[in-house]
Amino acid sequence: YYNVGGKEGVVFWVDETGKHGKIVSMDQTELQWCTDDEYNKELTGIATDSSNGLNNLRSIMKIDDWRNRYPAFAWCADHGDGWYLPAIDELKELMLNDEVHSKVNGTLEQKRGSVMYSMGDFKWYWSSTEYDEWCAWYVVMGDGYTSSTYRSTNRYVRAVSAF
């Protein structure tokens, strides 16, 4: 459990020093990656980082009216400074590593946060990593499958932040 300076979450990754890592938010929601109006626009090459979602958020933030046009990104950023929609590799570490997923959910439950869906639930979580001009990557909790789908589709969203 991490609660420093008002930033609250559950640790899911720590670097080799043990002093820096990543946390996941205590809550989740279900939103579009982008709105229907944005779906048909070519975004290819903007949010392509597969290992650092903060880089993808910074790219999205350069788009006019991004908060209204990219709801999943805005929801994550609204958690405060440094919060973002995780990239696909960050999401896979959080959702598909059984040991990490189990420990994070145990802490979320203990601290009265919203637990993440588990294998077999067949719920989909967005990553911030685009696949092509129409789709973005997501993780399916039903079978651990990663794939892409239309960005205007509602999927579950968790915010991530580094410390």
Protein Blocks (a to p, Z undefined) as FASTA:
>chain_A
ZZeehiacddfbdcfkopaccdddfbdcdddfbdfklmmpcfehklmcfkbmklmmmmmm
mpghklmmmmmlmmmmmnoghiacddfklmmmmmmmmklmmmmmmmmmmnopacdddehk
lpacddfbdfblmbccdddfknopacdddfkbccdddddddZZ
